[in-house]
Amino acid sequence: MDLHFGDGKPTDEERAAVDALLGPPESSWEGADRSDGDLRWARGGRTARDRRDLLLPGLHAINDRVGWISEGALGYLCRRLTVPPAEAYGVATFYAMFSVRPRPATVLQVCTDLACAGAGASELCAGVEAGLGPGSGVGVERSPCLGLCERAPAVLAVRAGDPVRTAVSAPATVESAVLAASAPDAAPEEAPVAAAVPQAGDEAGDEAGNAALTLLRRVGVVDPTDLDDYRAHGGYSALRRAFAIGPAAVIREVTDSGLVGRGGAAFPTGRKWQATASQPARPHYLVCNADESEPGTFKDRVLMEGDPYALVEAMTVAAYAVGAERGYLYLRGEYPRALRRMRHAVDRARARGLLGDDILGQGFAFDIEIRRGAGAYICGEETALFNSIEGYRGEPRSKPPFPVEQGLFGRPTVENNVETLVNVLPILNLGAQAYAAIGTGGSTGPKLFCVSGSVARPGVYELPFGATLGELLALAGVRAGLRAVLLGGAAGGFVRPDELDLPLTFEGTRQAGTTLGSGVVMAFDDTVPLPRLLLRIAEFFRDESCGQCVPCRVGTVRQEEALHRIAERTGAAAAGDIALLREVGRAMRDASICGLGQTAWNAVESAIDRLGAYE
């Protein structure tokens, strides 16, 4: 491999950041001072190449310490990992949270996506820029969804250093945002996670006869940092039952329960586990996809912040079932509190023998490694996520082969999102039949819904499949003047106010010509300008397209351009652009390599056809 490095040199801070992750270099081939021995033979080349998967953590280390990634820092990291600098540059520029150009050590990300836009994000951003003023040493960046939709508008302040400091302000005012940026350590504590769950503490049902909570029953009740408190509330009973019945029986229980993926694809979980477990190639891997970046989605964040040990236990059960000895938790980079909670939970579980070489004395070895995302919606696609972990650009792979055959590092891999995995615990505790009795025949179990927008009580709600959209919005307190409801987020579709009897099931929404997606329910009243909302959705997909395939790379740009033109005129004058939108939308849906391009036209199409957005 011919590696060409630039002339840039790392600073002491940049070198220290990389060495803290990788350890000190052992030879000049890795960046140490040259010695006579180094001139005669190279050490560690193959070993270093095997560490390519540390490229993303290395970029995080530099960005966290300095605030941006210089040519010298990138070159030093590439020497340590034996990665071509051109490839590393392609990875560093792929993610929104990294910068390869100088920027202030403090960056304030102001969410301007759907929920925050409706809550005055544009005015907030302008006020913050005026309040900080020139020479403040703070960079203000307009950000896609931060996953704080129940507290819109939201901002995230990140101050580089050792250690990196973060502060969240939501709902943010100009004053609170300026304080978070100028003094992250002095910013007020985030609201307790229970504030995001209006049903929190409702373990036994309510006076109105609503069913008891299952997935959210510990949020707001159990101390999320206390392993003993978790175990006192039923924690690790599912893992003990898994060990008692064996891996094959665990997969059978999950299959018989009817559990399907909660990330939007709705693929049967038991079939995925069985297909992976039956593969002869070793090792097997388990990947938990916690990179929820769909605008309006925040349920996985709430689970990780409010009940982190449940995810650790669920990942352990899944790994036992499919024969995986290593699991990766790919956690969204914009979730600092979830990152702290999950790191603490993994460390405590390992210290107590619940992760490691001999879990609960059963001879089963499994451990979890947490990997941070860096701001790329496309990494929610499973194969793009694998590429990201491996140290490549987060671009989707062609299928087949499927992940159950060749996934992470080319090995059989199970990938599930947080909500899907957490559902495994009540399946084992209640039994498959009792779990399947919740919900409907085609959509079993409870479902989490992320409700935001024009409602009085935004947050995560748990309802059995089969409840109607109207019942959910009644719990959240929908405001007068409802104009539309967006189901499934930016990749979903709109429904009208007269369609609130829609059953919230996979089959019910499919029959109605829309989608349930990951569970986003975003309400908009008549004060929200619909054309501007659609334009923001188009901007989102244009920004987040990885650019790998032509239909998506070009189509998302053409969609945004057409919506810009339509916003300036309506009626017959817009008919040509609407026809163009339909043609472009069909091309993206039919020919894009992954779900991003295939769904980029959904919301716009539904707004035109169901809402008459441009009539």
N, C-alpha and C positions, 0 to 999 in steps of 0.2 A: 504494500500500500504506500503510495507516494503522498506524503502529507506536506503541504506548503503552508507555513505559518507566516503571519505578518510581522511587522517590526515592533508592534505595540508590546509594552511590558506591563505586567500586573503591578498594581500598587501593593503595599504591605497589607492593607486591609483586604484587598481582593484575594491575595494569596492565602491569607489567614482563613478567609471564609471557605475556600476550597479545601484547604488542609484540615479544617475542623471536620469536614465531612469524610474525606478520603484518607486522612492520615498524612504524615509528612512524606514527600517524595523520596524514593530510595535510590534514584540515579538521575543523571543529567538528562536522560531520555524522558524523564517525567518532570523536569524542571528544576532539579536540584543543582547545586554547584558541580561543575565538571571535575572529574577525577581521572587518573590514568586508567583505572579499570574500566571506566565507561567507554574509553576509546577502543577497547578490544572486543567487547561483547555487550549486547543489549539484554537487559533483564526485564521480564514481566510483560513483554508485548502481548502474548496470547491472553495472559491473565487480565491485562488491562482492557483488551477488547471485549472480554467476557463481562466487563463492568459497564458496558454501554448503557444499561438501564439506569445508571446513576447520573446520566446527563441531565434529566429534568430536575432531580434534587440538587444537582450542582448549580444549575441556573438559578434555582430558588435561593440557594445559599448566597450567591453573589448579589442577586437582586435585593434580598432581605438586608444584607449588610451595607450595601452602598447605595441602593436605590435604582441602579441601572447597570447594564452589562457592557463594559468597554471592550474594545478589540483585544487589549492585553489580557483582560480577565478571561475572555472567551478562549483565547489562544492557550492560556495556562491550563484551563479546564480540559481543553482538547488534548494537550500533551499528557495530562494525567490519565485520560481515558483512552488514548489512541483513537480519537475520533477525528475525521477530516473536518477542518474548520468550516468549510463551505456547508457541510451537512449540519453542523452545530448551529451555524448562523440561520439556516432554514428552520431549525427547531425553535431557536430563540425568538425569531420574528413571527412565529406561528401563533403565539399566545399573547392575549391582550394585556396581561398583567406585567409582562416584561417590556423593557425598553432597551434598545441598542444605541440610543442617543442620550446625551446628558439631559438629566431632568432633576428637579429638586428632590432632596432626600425625603420630603413629606409630600404625599400625593393624596388628594381628597377625591374619591370617586363618588359622583352624584348620580344616582339612578335616574334615568330618563325614560324607562320602559313603561309598559301599559298602565299598571296600577299607579306608579309614581307620577306619570305624566298627567293622569286625571286628578292627582292630588296637588298639582302645582309645582312640579319639578323644574319647569323652565324658569319660573319666577324665583324659585329657591336658588338655582344655579347662578342666575344673574345677580341676586342679592349677595351670595357668597363671594363671587368674584369682586364685587364692589366693596364688600366688607373687608376682605383680605388686602385688597389693593396691590399695586405693583411693588415688587421688592419684598414680598412677604416670605419668600422661600417656600411657598406651597404651590404645587401644581394642581389645578382643578381639572378633572377629566369627567366628561359625560360618559356614563357607564350603562351597559345593558343591565337587565334585572339582577339585583343583588340577593334575591330570595328573601326579602323582608316585606313582602307585599301586604301583610296584615298590619304593617306599621308605616305605610307610605305617607310622605316621601321619605326616602332613606339615603344615608350617606355612610361611606366607609373610609376612614382615615388610616393610612399606613405610613409610619415613619421608620425609615431604614436605620439600622444600627445593630449593635450587639447587646441585647437581643432586639429584634424588630418589635415595634409597638403598634398596636392597632386600637382603634376606637370606633364604635358604631353609634350613630345617632339616628333614631327612628321612633316616632315620627320626628323629622328634623325641622328646626327653624333655622333662620339665617344665623342667629346667635349660637345655637347649639352646634351647628355645623362648623362655624368658625372656631369655636372652642375645641372641638374634636380635632381639627386640623392643627391648631396652634399649640395645643397642650394635650396630647392623647392621654397621658397619665392622669390628668385632672378632669377628664370628661366623666360625666355621671355613668354609673353602672348601667348596663343594658337591662331592660325590663326582664323580669323572670320569665322563663320559657313557658310557664303555665299561662301567662297572659295571652299566648298565641293559641290556647286551647280553651274556648268558652265552656266546654264540657268538663274541664279539668276537675278532678276530685269526685267525679260521678261514677264511682265503682259499682254501685248497686242499682243503677237506674234512677230516674227522677220521678217526681210526683205525677207527671203527666203520663206515666206509663212507658216512657221510652226505654229501650233496652239498655242494659249495663254496657259499659265500655269494655272492649277487649284489647285492642292495640294501644290505646291511650290511657289505660286504667292506672298506670303508675306515674304518668306525667303530672307533676304538681303534688303528688302524694309521697313519692320516694325521693330521697336525696340522691341526685344523679352522680354524685362523687363517692357514694358510700356503697361498697360491694356488699357489706353485711345487711344493709337496709334492703338492697335489691333481693338478696336471698330470702330475707324475712317475708317478702311479698311474692313468693313463688319462684324466684329466680333459680335457674339451673335444675329445676324439676324436669324440664323437657329434655335436657341433655342426659340426665340420669335415665330417663325412659328410653332414649335413643340407645344408650349403651346396653340397656336390658333386653331390647328386642332385636338389635343388630342392624347393620346398614341396609340390607335388602328390605327388611320390614319398614324401616323409616321411609324409604323411597315408595313403598307400597302405600303407606299412610298418606304421604303427600299426593300421590297419584289419585287415590280414592277420594281425597278431600275436594278434588276439582280445582285446586289452587292454580291460577294462571298469573303470569307476570303483571305486576302493577305499574310498570313503567310506560305502558301504552300499547305494546305489541300483543299482550294477552296470550303469550305462548304457554302451553301447559307445563308447569314447573316440574312435575314428576317425570314427564317424558324427557325433558332436558337432563335431569339428574341421572336417569337410567341410561341414557345414551352415553353420557360421560363415564359413568361407573363401569360400563361394559367395555370400554376401550382398553386394549392390552398395552398400549404405549404408556410409559411412565416417565416423569411424574405427572400427576394430575394437579391442576390448579383451581382455586376458587377466587373469583373476583367479585367484590361488592361494588356496584356502581352507585356511588354517592355524589355524582357530579350533576345533580339535577340543575339544569340551567334553563329549562322552559319558562318563559315569562309567566308569572303567576303561580309557580310551584315552589312550595317550601315545607312540605310534609316530612321529607327525609331529614331536613335540618332540625325540625322540632323533635323527631324521634331520637336523633343523635344527641341533641342538647338535653333532652328531658329523660331519656331512658337508654343511655349508651351501653350499659351492660347487656341489655336485651339483644342488641345487634352483635355483640361479641359472642354471646351464647348461640344465637341463631347461625352465625357463620361457622361456629364449631360443629354444630349439628350437621349443617350442609356438607362441611368438609369430611366428616365421619361417614356420611352416606355415600359420597362419591369417591372416597379414597384419596383425598387431597391432604398433603402435609404442609402446604403453604397457602396462605390467603393474602390477597391484596385488597385493601380498602382505598379506593380511589375517591378522595374527598375534595369537594369543590374548593378552590382557592379563596373564594370570597366568604368562607364560613369560619372565621377565627375562633369563635366560641365552640363550635362543633368540633374543630380540630383539637382544642385543648381538652374537651371532655372525652373524646375518643382516645387520645393519647393516654390520658390518665386511666381510663377504663382498661385499655390493653395492658398497660404496665402493671396495674393492680391484679388483673386476672393472671398475668404471667407469674407475678410474685406469689400468688396463692395456689399455684399448681393447676389453674384452669386453662392455661395455655402452656405450651412447651413440649417436652419429650414424653411425659407420662401423665396425661390428663386424668385426674381423679383416680389414679392408680390402675387405669384400664389398659395401659400399654399403647395408647393411641397418641401419636405425636402430631401437633398442629400449632402453627404460630401465624400471627397476623402482622403484616407490614403496612403502614399507612403511607400512601403517596398523595401528594397535593396536586390538584389540577392548577391551571394557571390562566383560566379565562378563555375557554374554547367550548362553545355549545356543541360542536360536532363530536367532542369526546364523550358525549352521552351515548353515542352509537358504539356498540360493544367492540367492534374490531378497531375502530379509531382509538378507543380507550386502550386496547392492547398495544397498539403502536406507540401511544404516548408513554405507557409504562416502560416499554422497551427502549425508549430514547429516540424515537423517530417522530416525524410530524404526525399529528393526530388525524390522519386521513383514513377513511374506511377502506377495508379490503374487499375484493370481489369474493363472492360465495357461489358455489362451494370452493374449497372445503369449509365446512361449518366449524364454529368454535369447539363444539363437543368432540371434534376429531383433531383439529389443529387450531388451537387458540393462542393463548399467551405463550411466548417462547416456542411456538410450534407444537405445543402439547395439548392434550384434551383439557378443556377448561369449561367450568360452569360460571356463568355471569348472571347475577340477579341484582336488582336494586334493593334499597334498604327496606322499603315497605314489604316487598315480596318475602324477603328473608324473615322479617319479624313475624309474618303470618305463620311461619313454620312452628313457632312455639305454642300457640293455642291449638294447632292441629295435633301435636303430640300430647298436650295436656288434656284436651277435651276428647280426642279421638276423631278419626276421619269422618265418621257418620254424623256426630254432633256438630262438627264444624260445617259440613256440607249442608246441614239443615238451616244454617244461617244464610240469608239471601235467597236466590232463586235457583232453579235447576240449571240454568245456563251460566249463571254468575254466582258462585258460592262465596260465603264468608262476608266479613265486614270490609268496608272500603273507606279510605281516607280521602276527604275532599278539601281542597285549598280554596277557600272562599275569600274574595277581596273585591275592591271596587266600591260601588254605591250600595253598601250595606252598613248597618249600625254596628254589627259585631263580627268583623272579619276574623278569620283564623282557620285552624284545621278542625274539621268536623268528622266524626266517625259515625257512619250509618250502615246498616246492612244493605247489600245490593237489593234493588227493587224499590227503594224509597224514590219518591218523585223529586224532580227539580224544584217544584213549588214547595215541598215540605222542607227541603234543605234551605231554600232562601227564606222561608218563614223562621227557621231557627236563627238565621243570621240577621234577620230584620231588614229585609230589602226596603229601600227607600221609595218614595212616590216618584212617579215619572219614569219608570223603568223603560228603557229604549231597546236594550238587547242584552243577551247573556252569551259570553264566549265560553264554550266548553273545550277543554283540552289544550288551552293556551294558544300561542301563536301558530302552532301546527294543527289546531283544531278548527272548529267552526262555530258560527253564530246561530242562535235560535231566537225566536221572537217572544215577546211577553205573553202571547196567547198559546204558547207551547209549554207552559210550566208543568203540565201533567205528564211530561216525558219521564219514563222510568229510567233511573240511573243504573243501567246495566249495559254490558257490552252489546248484547243482542238488541236491546231496546233502542239505544242510540244509533246503532247501525241501521235498523229498520227505519228510523226517522231521518236518515240521510246525514247524520253527523257522527261525532266520535266522542267517546268518554276520555280517551287519552290517558294521561297520568292522574287525572282527577282535578284539573283546574276548573273553577267556576268563577268567572269574573263578570260582575254585573256593571252595566253602564246606564246611567240615567240620561235624560234628554239634554243635559248641560254639556255632555261630552261630544265634541265634533267627530262624527264617524269618519269622514274622509281623512282627517288628520290621524286618527287611530289606525286606519288601514295603511297609511303611508309609513307610520312607525313600524308596523309589522313587516312591511316590505324592506325598510331600512335594516331591520334586525336580520332578516335572512340574507340580504346582500352582504352585511358585515360578517356574518357567521359562516357563510359558504366557504368550504376549505379550498375551492377552486380546482379540485382534482378532475372533475368531469365537466364537459362543455355545457350540457343542458342546464346544470345548476349554476355554474360560474357565469354564464351569459344570461340565462333566464332570469335570475334574481335581479340582475342589473336592469334588464329590459322591463321587468315588472315594476320596479321602483320608478323608472323614467316615465312609464305610462301613467302611473298613479299621480306623479307630479303634474303631468299635463292635464289629467282629468280634474284634478283639484281646482284648476283655473277655469273650468267650464263644465257645463252639465248638459243633459238632454242629447239632442241630435249631434251636437258638436263633439260629444264624448263617445259616440257610438263606435267610431273607428278604433279608438284606443281600447274600448271594452272588448271588441272582437279580437284585437291583438292580444290582450290579456288572456283570453280564453285559449288562443292558439299556443301561446308561450306556456301557459299553465299545463295544457295537455302534454306538451313536449317534456316539461320537467317531470311530470307525474309518471310518464311512460318510460323515460330514458335515463333518469338520474340514477347514480350508483347506490345511493342510500336514502334513508327516510327524510333527510333534510330537504333535498330537492323535490322529493316525491310529495311532500306535504306543504311546500312553501306557498302554494296557490290556494290551499284549502280555505283559509279564513277570508281571503278576498273574494273568492267565488261565492261563499255562503252569504257574505254581506251584500253582494250584488243580487243574488237570486232570491234570498229569503228576506232581506231587509230593504231591498230597493235602494241601496245606498246612494246611487247617483241619479235617481229619478227626480 
